[in-house]
Amino acid sequence: MKRSVSVILLLLAGYAQYSFAQQAGDGLTDQQRLGRQIVAQACGVCHLPPARNARTYGPLLTKGAGGGDESVVREYILNGTPRMPSFKYFLQPAEIDAVVAYLKTVPANK
């Protein structure tokens, strides 16, 4: 039994190192990774590609969002739009910067 637990712990440790290496090799900075996480958690329900036969409420987020203008994207995040809530009381300025930095890495739709 102790041997099985030891083997499982070694496998988990190896997987954790593998996962970290995969994330580190994605070409993103720490700020951009934070932005990716925030987009997935706070924006994904409306802006990420939908599941089968589902629609998104908002446009897909790419470097072309807001016409490619960072100040427009910041304005949308801070104050919202008629169809999007404001995030000025939910996200810190550094988190908004991270989202903008991440979106600059997402290729525009074809």
N, CA, C and O atoms as a Tinker XYZ file with bonds, in Angstrom:
   440  protein
     1  N      0.832000   -1.196000    0.000000    73     2
     2  CA     0.000000    0.000000    0.000000    64     1     3
     3  C      0.874000    1.257000    0.000000    63     2     4     5
     4  O      0.630000    2.196000   -0.758000    81     3
     5  N      1.902000    1.259000    0.868000    73     3     6
     6  CA     2.794000    2.420000    0.929000    64     5     7
     7  C      3.504000    2.624000   -0.394000    63     6     8     9
     8  O      3.751000    3.754000   -0.815000    81     7
     9  N      3.829000    1.521000   -1.044000    73     7    10
    10  CA     4.519000    1.608000   -2.326000    64     9    11
    11  C      3.609000    2.240000   -3.386000    63    10    12    13
    12  O      4.068000    3.044000   -4.196000    81    11
    13  N      2.344000    1.885000   -3.381000    73    11    14
    14  CA     1.382000    2.445000   -4.335000    64    13    15
    15  C      1.225000    3.945000   -4.134000    63    14    16    17
    16  O      1.154000    4.710000   -5.096000    81    15
    17  N      1.171000    4.356000   -2.873000    73    15    18
    18  CA     1.043000    5.778000   -2.575000    64    17    19
    19  C      2.287000    6.518000   -3.058000    63    18    20    21
    20  O      2.184000    7.616000   -3.606000    81    19
    21  N      3.455000    5.925000   -2.857000    73    19    22
    22  CA     4.705000    6.555000   -3.294000    64    21    23
    23  C      4.738000    6.706000   -4.811000    63    22    24    25
    24  O      5.151000    7.742000   -5.331000    81    23
    25  N      4.303000    5.672000   -5.509000    73    23    26
    26  CA     4.283000    5.720000   -6.972000    64    25    27
    27  C      3.318000    6.808000   -7.453000    63    26    28    29
    28  O      3.639000    7.559000   -8.374000    81    27
    29  N      2.161000    6.893000   -6.844000    73    27    30
    30  CA     1.176000    7.909000   -7.225000    64    29    31
    31  C      1.728000    9.305000   -6.987000    63    30    32    33
    32  O      1.560000   10.193000   -7.823000    81    31
    33  N      2.384000    9.504000   -5.851000    73    31    34
    34  CA     2.970000   10.815000   -5.559000    64    33    35
    35  C      4.053000   11.183000   -6.561000    63    34    36    37
    36  O      4.137000   12.337000   -6.981000    81    35
    37  N      4.878000   10.226000   -6.949000    73    35    38
    38  CA     5.916000   10.487000   -7.950000    64    37    39
    39  C      5.296000   10.840000   -9.295000    63    38    40    41
    40  O      5.771000   11.746000   -9.980000    81    39
    41  N      4.241000   10.131000   -9.674000    73    39    42
    42  CA     3.568000   10.441000  -10.936000    64    41    43
    43  C      2.950000   11.837000  -10.906000    63    42    44    45
    44  O      3.048000   12.583000  -11.880000    81    43
    45  N      2.321000   12.183000   -9.803000    73    43    46
    46  CA     1.730000   13.520000   -9.680000    64    45    47
    47  C      2.795000   14.603000   -9.738000    63    46    48    49
    48  O      2.591000   15.642000  -10.366000    81    47
    49  N      3.924000   14.369000   -9.090000    73    47    50
    50  CA     5.014000   15.356000   -9.125000    64    49    51
    51  C      5.531000   15.527000  -10.544000    63    50    52    53
    52  O      5.808000   16.645000  -10.979000    81    51
    53  N      5.662000   14.421000  -11.264000    73    51    54
    54  CA     6.126000   14.497000  -12.652000    64    53    55
    55  C      5.138000   15.224000  -13.540000    63    54    56    57
    56  O      5.531000   16.010000  -14.402000    81    55
    57  N      3.852000   14.964000  -13.333000    73    55    58
    58  CA     2.825000   15.641000  -14.121000    64    57    59
    59  C      2.821000   17.142000  -13.852000    63    58    60    61
    60  O      2.665000   17.939000  -14.777000    81    59
    61  N      2.992000   17.528000  -12.595000    73    59    62
    62  CA     3.014000   18.951000  -12.245000    64    61    63
    63  C      4.171000   19.652000  -12.948000    63    62    64    65
    64  O      4.009000   20.762000  -13.456000    81    63
    65  N      5.338000   19.010000  -12.979000    73    63    66
    66  CA     6.480000   19.606000  -13.661000    64    65    67
    67  C      6.223000   19.689000  -15.159000    63    66    68    69
    68  O      6.556000   20.692000  -15.789000    81    67
    69  N      5.633000   18.645000  -15.735000    73    67    70
    70  CA     5.307000   18.639000  -17.154000    64    69    71
    71  C      4.322000   19.752000  -17.491000    63    70    72    73
    72  O      4.502000   20.471000  -18.474000    81    71
    73  N      3.285000   19.892000  -16.680000    73    71    74
    74  CA     2.283000   20.939000  -16.907000    64    73    75
    75  C      2.911000   22.319000  -16.837000    63    74    76    77
    76  O      2.624000   23.178000  -17.670000    81    75
    77  N      3.762000   22.534000  -15.852000    73    75    78
    78  CA     4.417000   23.831000  -15.722000    64    77    79
    79  C      5.296000   24.109000  -16.929000    63    78    80    81
    80  O      5.316000   25.230000  -17.437000    81    79
    81  N      6.021000   23.099000  -17.392000    73    79    82
    82  CA     6.886000   23.285000  -18.555000    64    81    83
    83  C      6.059000   23.608000  -19.792000    63    82    84    85
    84  O      6.468000   24.435000  -20.607000    81    83
    85  N      4.896000   22.965000  -19.944000    73    83    86
    86  CA     4.035000   23.249000  -21.088000    64    85    87
    87  C      3.534000   24.686000  -21.039000    63    86    88    89
    88  O      3.524000   25.365000  -22.066000    81    87
    89  N      3.119000   25.164000  -19.871000    73    87    90
    90  CA     2.622000   26.523000  -19.761000    64    89    91
    91  C      3.741000   27.526000  -19.981000    63    90    92    93
    92  O      3.531000   28.554000  -20.625000    81    91
    93  N      4.921000   27.244000  -19.460000    73    91    94
    94  CA     6.035000   28.172000  -19.616000    64    93    95
    95  C      6.451000   28.276000  -21.074000    63    94    96    97
    96  O      6.990000   29.301000  -21.489000    81    95
    97  N      6.207000   27.222000  -21.866000    73    95    98
    98  CA     6.595000   27.221000  -23.263000    64    97    99
    99  C      5.554000   27.808000  -24.190000    63    98   100   101
   100  O      5.680000   27.670000  -25.407000    81    99
   101  N      4.527000   28.459000  -23.659000    73    99   102
   102  CA     3.463000   28.988000  -24.514000    64   101   103
   103  C      3.812000   30.336000  -25.128000    63   102   104   105
   104  O      3.036000   30.864000  -25.924000    81   103
   105  N      4.961000   30.902000  -24.778000    73   103   106
   106  CA     5.394000   32.166000  -25.353000    64   105   107
   107  C      4.756000   33.389000  -24.726000    63   106   108   109
   108  O      4.955000   34.498000  -25.221000    81   107
   109  N      4.005000   33.226000  -23.665000    73   107   110
   110  CA     3.352000   34.353000  -23.007000    64   109   111
   111  C      4.149000   34.799000  -21.792000    63   110   112   113
   112  O      4.823000   33.995000  -21.147000    81   111
   113  N      4.065000   36.076000  -21.492000    73   111   114
   114  CA     4.661000   36.593000  -20.269000    64   113   115
   115  C      3.743000   36.270000  -19.095000    63   114   116   117
   116  O      2.611000   35.828000  -19.292000    81   115
   117  N      4.224000   36.486000  -17.889000    73   115   118
   118  CA     3.377000   36.250000  -16.714000    64   117   119
   119  C      2.138000   37.140000  -16.750000    63   118   120   121
   120  O      1.047000   36.710000  -16.376000    81   119
   121  N      2.312000   38.386000  -17.203000    73   119   122
   122  CA     1.165000   39.304000  -17.292000    64   121   123
   123  C      0.139000   38.778000  -18.292000    63   122   124   125
   124  O     -1.063000   38.813000  -18.028000    81   123
   125  N      0.609000   38.292000  -19.433000    73   123   126
   126  CA    -0.302000   37.777000  -20.451000    64   125   127
   127  C     -1.003000   36.500000  -19.980000    63   126   128   129
   128  O     -2.171000   36.285000  -20.303000    81   127
   129  N     -0.303000   35.652000  -19.221000    73   127   130
   130  CA    -0.932000   34.458000  -18.655000    64   129   131
   131  C     -2.040000   34.848000  -17.680000    63   130   132   133
   132  O     -3.108000   34.237000  -17.669000    81   131
   133  N     -1.779000   35.868000  -16.860000    73   131   134
   134  CA    -2.814000   36.363000  -15.953000    64   133   135
   135  C     -4.004000   36.864000  -16.760000    63   134   136   137
   136  O     -5.151000   36.584000  -16.412000    81   135
   137  N     -3.744000   37.596000  -17.826000    73   135   138
   138  CA    -4.821000   38.075000  -18.690000    64   137   139
   139  C     -5.626000   36.943000  -19.296000    63   138   140   141
   140  O     -6.851000   37.023000  -19.378000    81   139
   141  N     -4.939000   35.883000  -19.724000    73   139   142
   142  CA    -5.635000   34.715000  -20.281000    64   141   143
   143  C     -6.546000   34.089000  -19.226000    63   142   144   145
   144  O     -7.672000   33.693000  -19.526000    81   143
   145  N     -6.055000   34.003000  -18.001000    73   143   146
   146  CA    -6.844000   33.438000  -16.908000    64   145   147
   147  C     -8.077000   34.294000  -16.624000    63   146   148   149
   148  O     -9.174000   33.769000  -16.435000    81   147
   149  N     -7.893000   35.611000  -16.596000    73   147   150
   150  CA    -9.019000   36.514000  -16.326000    64   149   151
   151  C    -10.048000   36.441000  -17.450000    63   150   152   153
   152  O    -11.252000   36.418000  -17.195000    81   151
   153  N     -9.572000   36.404000  -18.690000    73   151   154
   154  CA   -10.496000   36.295000  -19.825000    64   153   155
   155  C    -11.314000   35.011000  -19.696000    63   154   156   157
   156  O    -12.528000   35.027000  -19.900000    81   155
   157  N    -10.658000   33.905000  -19.359000    73   155   158
   158  CA   -11.375000   32.637000  -19.222000    64   157   159
   159  C    -12.388000   32.689000  -18.089000    63   158   160   161
   160  O    -13.487000   32.149000  -18.215000    81   159
   161  N    -12.030000   33.334000  -16.983000    73   159   162
   162  CA   -12.906000   33.340000  -15.819000    64   161   163
   163  C    -13.997000   34.404000  -15.878000    63   162   164   165
   164  O    -15.147000   34.132000  -15.533000    81   163
   165  N    -13.652000   35.598000  -16.308000    73   163   166
   166  CA   -14.594000   36.715000  -16.237000    64   165   167
   167  C    -15.281000   37.009000  -17.564000    63   166   168   169
   168  O    -16.409000   37.501000  -17.586000    81   167
   169  N    -14.610000   36.712000  -18.659000    73   167   170
   170  CA   -15.138000   37.114000  -19.968000    64   169   171
   171  C    -15.610000   35.929000  -20.810000    63   170   172   173
   172  O    -16.388000   36.090000  -21.750000    81   171
   173  N    -15.129000   34.749000  -20.459000    73   171   174
   174  CA   -15.355000   33.573000  -21.284000    64   173   175
   175  C    -16.803000   33.210000  -21.513000    63   174   176   177
   176  O    -17.158000   32.746000  -22.597000    81   175
   177  N    -17.642000   33.411000  -20.524000    73   175   178
   178  CA   -19.032000   33.014000  -20.673000    64   177   179
   179  C    -19.689000   33.720000  -21.859000    63   178   180   181
   180  O    -20.599000   33.165000  -22.475000    81   179
   181  N    -19.258000   34.899000  -22.178000    73   179   182
   182  CA   -19.849000   35.646000  -23.292000    64   181   183
   183  C    -18.948000   35.722000  -24.526000    63   182   184   185
   184  O    -19.445000   35.871000  -25.643000    81   183
   185  N    -17.636000   35.620000  -24.340000    73   183   186
   186  CA   -16.724000   35.923000  -25.443000    64   185   187
   187  C    -15.887000   34.771000  -25.973000    63   186   188   189
   188  O    -15.250000   34.925000  -27.015000    81   187
   189  N    -15.859000   33.627000  -25.307000    73   187   190
   190  CA   -15.058000   32.512000  -25.819000    64   189   191
   191  C    -15.881000   31.668000  -26.771000    63   190   192   193
   192  O    -17.110000   31.703000  -26.726000    81   191
   193  N    -15.216000   30.905000  -27.637000    73   191   194
   194  CA   -15.972000   30.077000  -28.587000    64   193   195
   195  C    -16.957000   29.173000  -27.838000    63   194   196   197
   196  O    -16.615000   28.572000  -26.819000    81   195
   197  N    -18.155000   29.090000  -28.350000    73   195   198
   198  CA   -19.201000   28.345000  -27.643000    64   197   199
   199  C    -19.048000   26.840000  -27.793000    63   198   200   201
   200  O    -18.273000   26.347000  -28.613000    81   199
   201  N    -19.798000   26.139000  -26.988000    73   199   202
   202  CA   -19.901000   24.689000  -27.104000    64   201   203
   203  C    -20.789000   24.377000  -28.301000    63   202   204   205
   204  O    -21.240000   25.280000  -29.005000    81   203
   205  N    -21.028000   23.131000  -28.516000    73   203   206
   206  CA   -21.841000   22.722000  -29.672000    64   205   207
   207  C    -23.166000   23.468000  -29.757000    63   206   208   209
   208  O    -23.927000   23.532000  -28.791000    81   207
   209  N    -23.417000   24.014000  -30.902000    73   207   210
   210  CA   -24.680000   24.670000  -31.223000    64   209   211
   211  C    -25.088000   25.775000  -30.250000    63   210   212   213
   212  O    -26.272000   26.095000  -30.145000    81   211
   213  N    -24.139000   26.352000  -29.548000    73   211   214
   214  CA   -24.437000   27.469000  -28.648000    64   213   215
   215  C    -23.877000   28.742000  -29.271000    63   214   216   217
   216  O    -22.967000   28.695000  -30.099000    81   215
   217  N    -24.422000   29.858000  -28.870000    73   215   218
   218  CA   -23.957000   31.143000  -29.402000    64   217   219
   219  C    -23.254000   31.914000  -28.309000    63   218   220   221
   220  O    -23.514000   31.715000  -27.123000    81   219
   221  N    -22.349000   32.807000  -28.724000    73   219   222
   222  CA   -21.749000   33.716000  -27.756000    64   221   223
   223  C    -22.613000   34.971000  -27.717000    63   222   224   225
   224  O    -23.291000   35.308000  -28.688000    81   223
   225  N    -22.576000   35.649000  -26.588000    73   223   226
   226  CA   -23.329000   36.898000  -26.464000    64   225   227
   227  C    -22.545000   38.053000  -27.060000    63   226   228   229
   228  O    -23.120000   38.983000  -27.627000    81   227
   229  N    -21.236000   37.986000  -26.928000    73   227   230
   230  CA   -20.379000   39.047000  -27.433000    64   229   231
   231  C    -19.441000   38.511000  -28.491000    63   230   232   233
   232  O    -19.367000   37.301000  -28.705000    81   231
   233  N    -18.726000   39.396000  -29.150000    73   231   234
   234  CA   -17.783000   38.961000  -30.184000    64   233   235
   235  C    -16.607000   38.220000  -29.560000    63   234   236   237
   236  O    -16.291000   38.411000  -28.386000    81   235
   237  N    -15.964000   37.372000  -30.357000    73   235   238
   238  CA   -14.750000   36.718000  -29.890000    64   237   239
   239  C    -13.694000   37.785000  -29.613000    63   238   240   241
   240  O    -13.585000   38.764000  -30.351000    81   239
   241  N    -12.929000   37.594000  -28.561000    73   239   242
   242  CA   -11.913000   38.573000  -28.186000    64   241   243
   243  C    -10.582000   38.222000  -28.835000    63   242   244   245
   244  O    -10.044000   37.132000  -28.641000    81   243
   245  N    -10.061000   39.171000  -29.611000    73   243   246
   246  CA    -8.782000   39.016000  -30.290000    64   245   247
   247  C     -8.053000   40.345000  -30.223000    63   246   248   249
   248  O     -8.517000   41.295000  -29.592000    81   247
   249  N     -6.891000   40.399000  -30.892000    73   247   250
   250  CA    -6.160000   41.665000  -30.921000    64   249   251
   251  C     -6.900000   42.723000  -31.729000    63   250   252   253
   252  O     -6.549000   43.901000  -31.658000    81   251
   253  N     -7.902000   42.335000  -32.486000    73   251   254
   254  CA    -8.710000   43.285000  -33.240000    64   253   255
   255  C     -9.889000   43.848000  -32.454000    63   254   256   257
   256  O    -10.633000   44.681000  -32.971000    81   255
   257  N    -10.068000   43.401000  -31.211000    73   255   258
   258  CA   -11.180000   43.891000  -30.391000    64   257   259
   259  C    -11.055000   45.390000  -30.191000    63   258   260   261
   260  O     -9.952000   45.907000  -30.010000    81   259
   261  N    -12.162000   46.077000  -30.221000    73   259   262
   262  CA   -12.149000   47.529000  -30.057000    64   261   263
   263  C    -11.437000   48.232000  -31.194000    63   262   264   265
   264  O    -10.893000   49.323000  -31.023000    81   263
   265  N    -11.445000   47.599000  -32.358000    73   263   266
   266  CA   -10.749000   48.181000  -33.508000    64   265   267
   267  C     -9.239000   48.131000  -33.342000    63   266   268   269
   268  O     -8.517000   48.852000  -34.031000    81   267
   269  N     -8.754000   47.288000  -32.435000    73   267   270
   270  CA    -7.320000   47.188000  -32.187000    64   269   271
   271  C     -6.776000   48.297000  -31.319000    63   270   272   273
   272  O     -5.563000   48.397000  -31.133000    81   271
   273  N     -7.647000   49.131000  -30.783000    73   271   274
   274  CA    -7.251000   50.278000  -29.958000    64   273   275
   275  C     -7.336000   49.907000  -28.477000    63   274   276   277
   276  O     -8.420000   49.631000  -27.962000    81   275
   277  N     -6.185000   49.903000  -27.796000    73   275   278
   278  CA    -6.132000   49.536000  -26.378000    64   277   279
   279  C     -7.027000   50.420000  -25.517000    63   278   280   281
   280  O     -7.664000   49.932000  -24.584000    81   279
   281  N     -7.080000   51.699000  -25.818000    73   279   282
   282  CA    -7.885000   52.604000  -24.989000    64   281   283
   283  C     -9.378000   52.285000  -25.111000    63   282   284   285
   284  O    -10.124000   52.436000  -24.143000    81   283
   285  N     -9.807000   51.853000  -26.275000    73   283   286
   286  CA   -11.208000   51.469000  -26.455000    64   285   287
   287  C    -11.509000   50.202000  -25.651000    63   286   288   289
   288  O    -12.551000   50.108000  -25.002000    81   287
   289  N    -10.600000   49.235000  -25.695000    73   287   290
   290  CA   -10.789000   47.995000  -24.944000    64   289   291
   291  C    -10.860000   48.301000  -23.448000    63   290   292   293
   292  O    -11.719000   47.772000  -22.743000    81   291
   293  N     -9.961000   49.149000  -22.971000    73   291   294
   294  CA    -9.978000   49.537000  -21.556000    64   293   295
   295  C    -11.305000   50.203000  -21.186000    63   294   296   297
   296  O    -11.873000   49.922000  -20.131000    81   295
   297  N    -11.784000   51.065000  -22.042000    73   295   298
   298  CA   -13.058000   51.757000  -21.804000    64   297   299
   299  C    -14.204000   50.757000  -21.711000    63   298   300   301
   300  O    -15.046000   50.852000  -20.818000    81   299
   301  N    -14.234000   49.797000  -22.635000    73   299   302
   302  CA   -15.278000   48.770000  -22.596000    64   301   303
   303  C    -15.217000   47.976000  -21.296000    63   302   304   305
   304  O    -16.246000   47.708000  -20.676000    81   303
   305  N    -13.996000   47.600000  -20.883000    73   303   306
   306  CA   -13.849000   46.802000  -19.663000    64   305   307
   307  C    -14.270000   47.621000  -18.445000    63   306   308   309
   308  O    -15.001000   47.131000  -17.584000    81   307
   309  N    -13.815000   48.851000  -18.377000    73   307   310
   310  CA   -14.105000   49.694000  -17.217000    64   309   311
   311  C    -15.578000   50.063000  -17.111000    63   310   312   313
   312  O    -16.188000   49.895000  -16.055000    81   311
   313  N    -16.145000   50.560000  -18.193000    73   311   314
   314  CA   -17.485000   51.135000  -18.135000    64   313   315
   315  C    -18.567000   50.300000  -18.802000    63   314   316   317
   316  O    -19.749000   50.634000  -18.720000    81   315
   317  N    -18.174000   49.216000  -19.461000    73   315   318
   318  CA   -19.160000   48.371000  -20.116000    64   317   319
   319  C    -19.747000   49.013000  -21.353000    63   318   320   321
   320  O    -19.297000   50.066000  -21.804000    81   319
   321  N    -20.738000   48.374000  -21.881000    73   319   322
   322  CA   -21.483000   48.867000  -23.040000    64   321   323
   323  C    -22.958000   48.597000  -22.745000    63   322   324   325
   324  O    -23.272000   48.021000  -21.703000    81   323
   325  N    -23.860000   48.993000  -23.623000    73   323   326
   326  CA   -25.272000   48.675000  -23.370000    64   325   327
   327  C    -25.536000   47.169000  -23.205000    63   326   328   329
   328  O    -26.486000   46.777000  -22.528000    81   327
   329  N    -24.695000   46.329000  -23.822000    73   327   330
   330  CA   -24.892000   44.875000  -23.724000    64   329   331
   331  C    -23.874000   44.185000  -22.828000    63   330   332   333
   332  O    -23.942000   42.969000  -22.645000    81   331
   333  N    -22.928000   44.938000  -22.263000    73   331   334
   334  CA   -21.860000   44.339000  -21.455000    64   333   335
   335  C    -21.752000   45.064000  -20.122000    63   334   336   337
   336  O    -21.793000   46.293000  -20.078000    81   335
   337  N    -21.613000   44.312000  -19.040000    73   335   338
   338  CA   -21.492000   44.975000  -17.727000    64   337   339
   339  C    -20.137000   45.643000  -17.546000    63   338   340   341
   340  O    -19.170000   45.309000  -18.232000    81   339
   341  N    -20.080000   46.563000  -16.642000    73   339   342
   342  CA   -18.835000   47.220000  -16.258000    64   341   343
   343  C    -18.045000   46.306000  -15.332000    63   342   344   345
   344  O    -18.623000   45.589000  -14.515000    81   343
   345  N    -16.736000   46.333000  -15.462000    73   343   346
   346  CA   -15.882000   45.537000  -14.592000    64   345   347
   347  C    -14.985000   46.409000  -13.722000    63   346   348   349
   348  O    -14.026000   45.912000  -13.130000    81   347
   349  N    -15.286000   47.711000  -13.637000    73   347   350
   350  CA   -14.417000   48.605000  -12.877000    64   349   351
   351  C    -14.421000   48.321000  -11.385000    63   350   352   353
   352  O    -13.468000   48.685000  -10.696000    81   351
   353  N    -15.446000   47.691000  -10.872000    73   351   354
   354  CA   -15.478000   47.343000   -9.455000    64   353   355
   355  C    -15.081000   45.886000   -9.214000    63   354   356   357
   356  O    -15.012000   45.440000   -8.068000    81   355
   357  N    -14.823000   45.156000  -10.279000    73   355   358
   358  CA   -14.482000   43.743000  -10.183000    64   357   359
   359  C    -13.006000   43.490000  -10.465000    63   358   360   361
   360  O    -12.384000   42.647000   -9.819000    81   359
   361  N    -12.439000   44.226000  -11.438000    73   359   362
   362  CA   -11.048000   44.024000  -11.831000    64   361   363
   363  C    -10.180000   45.189000  -11.381000    63   362   364   365
   364  O    -10.593000   46.347000  -11.446000    81   363
   365  N     -8.988000   44.876000  -10.931000    73   363   366
   366  CA    -8.001000   45.884000  -10.561000    64   365   367
   367  C     -7.340000   46.420000  -11.829000    63   366   368   369
   368  O     -7.350000   45.736000  -12.853000    81   367
   369  N     -6.764000   47.632000  -11.791000    73   367   370
   370  CA    -6.094000   48.177000  -12.980000    64   369   371
   371  C     -5.032000   47.241000  -13.563000    63   370   372   373
   372  O     -4.914000   47.134000  -14.784000    81   371
   373  N     -4.260000   46.563000  -12.710000    73   371   374
   374  CA    -3.235000   45.641000  -13.203000    64   373   375
   375  C     -3.870000   44.450000  -13.922000    63   374   376   377
   376  O     -3.294000   43.916000  -14.870000    81   375
   377  N     -5.044000   44.037000  -13.477000    73   375   378
   378  CA    -5.745000   42.929000  -14.131000    64   377   379
   379  C     -6.285000   43.358000  -15.494000    63   378   380   381
   380  O     -6.271000   42.580000  -16.447000    81   379
   381  N     -6.753000   44.582000  -15.577000    73   379   382
   382  CA    -7.218000   45.103000  -16.869000    64   381   383
   383  C     -6.036000   45.213000  -17.827000    63   382   384   385
   384  O     -6.156000   44.877000  -19.005000    81   383
   385  N     -4.900000   45.680000  -17.328000    73   383   386
   386  CA    -3.682000   45.731000  -18.156000    64   385   387
   387  C     -3.315000   44.338000  -18.650000    63   386   388   389
   388  O     -2.902000   44.173000  -19.798000    81   387
   389  N     -3.463000   43.338000  -17.787000    73   387   390
   390  CA    -3.145000   41.963000  -18.158000    64   389   391
   391  C     -4.078000   41.459000  -19.251000    63   390   392   393
   392  O     -3.634000   40.782000  -20.179000    81   391
   393  N     -5.357000   41.780000  -19.153000    73   391   394
   394  CA    -6.316000   41.374000  -20.185000    64   393   395
   395  C     -5.940000   42.014000  -21.517000    63   394   396   397
   396  O     -5.924000   41.341000  -22.547000    81   395
   397  N     -5.642000   43.298000  -21.501000    73   395   398
   398  CA    -5.262000   43.998000  -22.731000    64   397   399
   399  C     -3.987000   43.393000  -23.308000    63   398   400   401
   400  O     -3.893000   43.191000  -24.519000    81   399
   401  N     -3.007000   43.102000  -22.458000    73   399   402
   402  CA    -1.748000   42.500000  -22.917000    64   401   403
   403  C     -2.000000   41.128000  -23.531000    63   402   404   405
   404  O     -1.409000   40.785000  -24.555000    81   403
   405  N     -2.877000   40.345000  -22.908000    73   403   406
   406  CA    -3.185000   39.023000  -23.457000    64   405   407
   407  C     -3.914000   39.136000  -24.792000    63   406   408   409
   408  O     -3.584000   38.419000  -25.736000    81   407
   409  N     -4.890000   40.016000  -24.880000    73   407   410
   410  CA    -5.652000   40.129000  -26.128000    64   409   411
   411  C     -4.758000   40.497000  -27.307000    63   410   412   413
   412  O     -5.057000   40.134000  -28.445000    81   411
   413  N     -3.671000   41.209000  -27.051000    73   411   414
   414  CA    -2.745000   41.567000  -28.124000    64   413   415
   415  C     -2.040000   40.330000  -28.688000    63   414   416   417
   416  O     -1.445000   40.406000  -29.763000    81   415
   417  N     -2.094000   39.201000  -27.988000    73   415   418
   418  CA    -1.448000   37.975000  -28.465000    64   417   419
   419  C     -2.409000   37.046000  -29.215000    63   418   420   421
   420  O     -1.978000   36.065000  -29.821000    81   419
   421  N     -3.709000   37.355000  -29.173000    73   419   422
   422  CA    -4.713000   36.490000  -29.792000    64   421   423
   423  C     -4.931000   36.934000  -31.239000    63   422   424   425
   424  O     -5.361000   38.063000  -31.477000    81   423
   425  N     -4.644000   36.070000  -32.198000    73   423   426
   426  CA    -4.795000   36.460000  -33.608000    64   425   427
   427  C     -6.234000   36.858000  -33.938000    63   426   428   429
   428  O     -7.189000   36.285000  -33.414000    81   427
   429  N     -6.366000   37.840000  -34.806000    73   427   430
   430  CA    -7.687000   38.298000  -35.242000    64   429   431
   431  C     -8.341000   37.225000  -36.102000    63   430   432   433
   432  O     -7.662000   36.436000  -36.759000    81   431
   433  N     -9.665000   37.209000  -36.088000    73   431   434
   434  CA   -10.423000   36.238000  -36.890000    64   433   435
   435  C    -10.197000   36.482000  -38.362000    63   434   436   437
   436  O     -9.898000   37.594000  -38.796000    81   435
   437  N    -10.347000   35.418000  -39.113000    73   435   438
   438  CA   -10.180000   35.537000  -40.568000    64   437   439
   439  C    -11.507000   35.770000  -41.210000    63   438   440
   440  O    -11.588000   35.898000  -42.432000    81   439
